[in-house]
Amino acid sequence: MKEFTYTITDPNGLHARPAGILVKESGKYSSEITLHSCGKKGDAKKIFSVMGMGIKSGDSVTVKISGADEDNAVGALEVFFKNNL
């Protein structure tokens, strides 16, 4: 299992547009990808799960990746978070 933590800097938090892009990016990998923030857990491959977490600017999000392609996924998702959130 791989994981990283990122603090959301986007003033709008993890809102609809970047959440949709995150779901699309996560869907490229066969690994299980979960988000953990403020005591909530969500599946990064499901838009309603991501949006339901209500992640706001300043919240820390831990991304946990487990599966066959976790090494590739962790690097790509870290770049995604830095560039989009």
Backbone as CSV, one residue per row, in Angstrom:
resi,resn,N_x,N_y,N_z,CA_x,CA_y,CA_z,C_x,C_y,C_z
1,MET,0.841,-1.179,0.000,0.000,0.000,0.000,0.886,1.242,0.000
2,LYS,0.482,2.214,-0.799,1.157,3.507,-0.866,0.174,4.561,-0.394
3,GLU,0.700,5.646,0.155,-0.170,6.737,0.558,0.603,8.048,0.593
4,PHE,-0.140,9.133,0.482,0.431,10.459,0.663,-0.657,11.364,1.227
5,THR,-0.229,12.453,1.856,-1.164,13.416,2.420,-0.943,14.756,1.752
6,TYR,-2.043,15.422,1.440,-1.982,16.714,0.767,-2.997,17.648,1.426
7,THR,-2.607,18.910,1.624,-3.520,19.915,2.160,-4.109,20.703,0.997
8,ILE,-5.408,20.738,0.916,-6.119,21.404,-0.182,-5.879,22.912,-0.101
9,THR,-5.388,23.485,-1.206,-5.117,24.923,-1.254,-6.107,25.679,-2.136
10,ASP,-6.871,24.978,-2.956,-7.875,25.623,-3.802,-8.898,26.307,-2.894
11,PRO,-9.166,27.605,-3.110,-10.106,28.310,-2.233,-11.512,27.713,-2.214
12,ASN,-11.875,26.973,-3.257,-13.198,26.337,-3.321,-13.195,24.911,-2.795
13,GLY,-12.057,24.422,-2.336,-11.967,23.050,-1.842,-12.015,22.052,-2.991
14,LEU,-12.396,20.839,-2.679,-12.501,19.781,-3.694,-13.915,19.844,-4.262
15,HIS,-14.151,20.812,-5.143,-15.477,21.041,-5.714,-15.680,20.193,-6.970
16,ALA,-16.796,20.374,-7.640,-17.244,19.480,-8.708,-16.255,19.279,-9.849
17,ARG,-15.688,20.362,-10.379,-14.802,20.217,-11.538,-13.563,19.374,-11.215
18,PRO,-12.773,19.745,-10.184,-11.602,18.903,-9.901,-11.970,17.514,-9.384
19,ALA,-13.119,17.389,-8.722,-13.555,16.068,-8.253,-13.804,15.156,-9.443
20,GLY,-14.435,15.691,-10.484,-14.682,14.904,-11.694,-13.400,14.480,-12.376
21,ILE,-12.440,15.395,-12.414,-11.145,15.072,-13.025,-10.409,14.036,-12.178
22,LEU,-10.512,14.154,-10.852,-9.889,13.175,-9.952,-10.468,11.785,-10.176
23,VAL,-11.790,11.687,-10.302,-12.447,10.396,-10.541,-11.961,9.805,-11.866
24,LYS,-11.856,10.644,-12.884,-11.377,10.179,-14.189,-9.935,9.695,-14.102
25,GLU,-9.091,10.440,-13.415,-7.673,10.059,-13.250,-7.562,8.763,-12.449
26,SER,-8.321,8.647,-11.372,-8.286,7.445,-10.524,-8.758,6.216,-11.289
27,GLY,-9.715,6.402,-12.193,-10.260,5.298,-12.971,-9.268,4.670,-13.935
28,LYS,-8.150,5.322,-14.163,-7.115,4.784,-15.050,-6.358,3.622,-14.417
29,TYR,-6.532,3.440,-13.110,-5.756,2.432,-12.381,-6.655,1.341,-11.812
30,SER,-6.116,0.134,-11.770,-6.883,-0.988,-11.224,-6.825,-1.026,-9.695
31,SER,-5.883,-0.327,-9.105,-5.731,-0.308,-7.646,-6.934,0.330,-6.969
32,GLU,-7.162,-0.050,-5.721,-8.181,0.594,-4.901,-7.601,1.922,-4.427
33,ILE,-8.348,3.007,-4.628,-7.877,4.338,-4.251,-8.921,4.974,-3.349
34,THR,-8.530,5.286,-2.108,-9.461,5.884,-1.166,-8.920,7.211,-0.642
35,LEU,-9.851,8.101,-0.330,-9.525,9.389,0.263,-9.960,9.353,1.718
36,HIS,-9.148,9.917,2.585,-9.453,9.982,4.011,-9.261,11.427,4.451
37,SER,-10.320,12.026,5.014,-10.236,13.418,5.452,-11.303,13.694,6.501
38,CYS,-10.921,14.346,7.562,-11.863,14.781,8.614,-12.735,13.632,9.119
39,GLY,-12.154,12.462,9.265,-12.886,11.311,9.773,-13.776,10.621,8.759
40,LYS,-13.717,11.056,7.508,-14.534,10.437,6.458,-13.634,9.688,5.477
41,LYS,-14.239,8.698,4.819,-13.523,7.895,3.830,-14.358,7.856,2.568
42,GLY,-13.685,8.009,1.408,-14.416,7.973,0.151,-13.643,7.245,-0.929
43,ASP,-14.374,6.654,-1.848,-13.795,5.966,-2.999,-13.480,7.008,-4.069
44,ALA,-12.203,7.144,-4.434,-11.765,8.163,-5.392,-12.244,7.884,-6.811
45,LYS,-12.863,6.732,-7.050,-13.358,6.392,-8.387,-14.854,6.665,-8.534
46,LYS,-15.483,7.212,-7.473,-16.921,7.471,-7.498,-17.189,8.929,-7.140
47,ILE,-17.766,9.670,-8.079,-17.967,11.109,-7.909,-18.817,11.445,-6.686
48,PHE,-19.880,10.690,-6.432,-20.735,10.991,-5.289,-20.012,10.737,-3.968
49,SER,-19.127,9.766,-3.967,-18.341,9.469,-2.782,-17.367,10.620,-2.484
50,VAL,-16.705,11.114,-3.526,-15.752,12.217,-3.372,-16.482,13.498,-2.953
51,MET,-17.552,13.834,-3.657,-18.297,15.062,-3.356,-18.947,15.004,-1.968
52,GLY,-19.382,13.830,-1.573,-20.032,13.655,-0.278,-19.123,13.887,0.908
53,MET,-17.831,13.878,0.681,-16.885,14.096,1.773,-16.844,15.568,2.186
54,GLY,-17.222,16.473,1.296,-17.249,17.901,1.627,-15.888,18.464,1.990
55,ILE,-14.869,18.116,1.239,-13.505,18.552,1.535,-13.354,20.032,1.174
56,LYS,-12.899,20.820,2.152,-12.786,22.263,1.990,-11.320,22.689,1.916
57,SER,-11.115,23.930,1.509,-9.773,24.498,1.482,-9.165,24.427,2.884
58,GLY,-7.919,24.000,2.973,-7.232,23.859,4.255,-7.336,22.475,4.868
59,ASP,-8.260,21.648,4.366,-8.390,20.271,4.867,-7.235,19.420,4.349
60,SER,-6.758,18.527,5.189,-5.749,17.556,4.768,-6.447,16.299,4.277
61,VAL,-5.950,15.781,3.169,-6.511,14.569,2.577,-5.394,13.538,2.471
62,THR,-5.639,12.354,2.996,-4.701,11.254,2.832,-5.251,10.350,1.742
63,VAL,-4.435,10.116,0.734,-4.806,9.260,-0.388,-4.103,7.927,-0.182
64,LYS,-4.887,6.857,-0.110,-4.336,5.516,0.077,-4.598,4.695,-1.171
65,ILE,-3.537,4.059,-1.663,-3.610,3.307,-2.917,-3.081,1.908,-2.665
66,SER,-3.876,0.915,-3.039,-3.477,-0.468,-2.822,-3.852,-1.304,-4.039
67,GLY,-2.844,-1.951,-4.637,-3.111,-2.805,-5.782,-1.906,-2.973,-6.671
68,ALA,-2.118,-3.627,-7.785,-1.037,-4.005,-8.692,-0.285,-2.814,-9.278
69,ASP,-0.990,-1.718,-9.552,-0.330,-0.568,-10.179,-0.215,0.630,-9.233
70,GLU,-0.107,0.349,-7.938,-0.046,1.415,-6.940,1.156,2.333,-7.113
71,ASP,2.291,1.794,-7.568,3.479,2.633,-7.748,3.261,3.701,-8.814
72,ASN,2.618,3.331,-9.905,2.324,4.295,-10.965,1.252,5.278,-10.515
73,ALA,0.246,4.783,-9.840,-0.882,5.620,-9.428,-0.467,6.668,-8.410
74,VAL,0.364,6.321,-7.454,0.721,7.277,-6.403,1.443,8.490,-6.989
75,GLY,2.346,8.284,-7.916,3.055,9.402,-8.532,2.129,10.295,-9.332
76,ALA,1.272,9.688,-10.134,0.353,10.451,-10.970,-0.650,11.235,-10.134
77,LEU,-1.150,10.635,-9.059,-2.140,11.323,-8.243,-1.517,12.438,-7.405
78,GLU,-0.274,12.255,-6.971,0.407,13.347,-6.263,0.551,14.560,-7.170
79,VAL,0.941,14.331,-8.408,1.060,15.418,-9.390,-0.303,16.058,-9.622
80,PHE,-1.345,15.243,-9.745,-2.698,15.761,-9.947,-3.079,16.713,-8.807
81,PHE,-2.902,16.279,-7.564,-3.287,17.099,-6.425,-2.507,18.408,-6.405
82,LYS,-1.215,18.362,-6.666,-0.399,19.579,-6.666,-0.810,20.549,-7.775
83,ASN,-1.177,20.023,-8.922,-1.528,20.875,-10.064,-2.968,21.380,-10.056
84,ASN,-3.861,20.669,-9.375,-5.288,20.994,-9.458,-5.957,21.398,-8.147
85,LEU,-5.325,21.124,-7.024,-5.993,21.400,-5.748,-5.104,22.168,-4.787
